[in-house]
């Protein structure tokens, strides 16, 4: 089975504060859809200080 990991760096995930509610709802909808079709495995945040660039 093909597996994918989707990640974004801190810069890609910065939005104007007034857009945050819409962004959060869009993200929740993606998770709901993935769970509904049985492809969701897990979701979690990682602290950037854990990585060396």
C-alpha positions in Angstrom: 0.0 0.0 0.0 1.3 3.5 -0.9 1.7 5.8 2.1 2.2 9.5 2.2 3.5 12.0 4.7 2.3 15.6 4.4 4.2 18.3 6.2 4.7 22.0 6.1 7.4 24.2 7.6 6.6 27.1 9.9 6.7 29.7 7.1 4.2 27.8 4.9 1.7 27.7 7.8 1.6 31.4 8.7 -1.7 33.1 7.9 -3.2 36.5 8.9 -5.0 36.2 12.2 -8.4 36.9 10.7 -8.0 33.9 8.3 -7.2 31.4 11.1 -10.8 30.3 11.8 -11.3 29.5 8.1 -7.9 27.7 7.8 -8.7 25.7 10.9 -12.1 24.6 9.6 -10.6 23.7 6.2 -8.0 21.5 8.0 -10.7 19.8 10.2 -12.7 19.1 7.0 -9.7 17.4 5.4 -9.2 15.2 8.5 -12.9 14.3 8.6 -12.9 13.3 5.0 -9.7 11.2 5.4 -11.3 9.4 8.4 -14.5 8.9 6.6 -12.8 7.0 3.8 -10.5 5.1 6.1 -7.1 6.6 5.1 -6.4 8.6 8.2 -3.5 7.3 10.3 -2.6 10.1 12.7 -1.9 13.8 13.1 0.5 15.6 15.3 2.7 18.6 15.4 6.4 18.5 15.8 8.6 21.2 17.4 11.1 22.7 14.9 13.8 22.6 17.6 13.9 18.8 17.2 15.4 19.1 13.7 18.8 20.2 12.5 18.6 22.0 9.1 
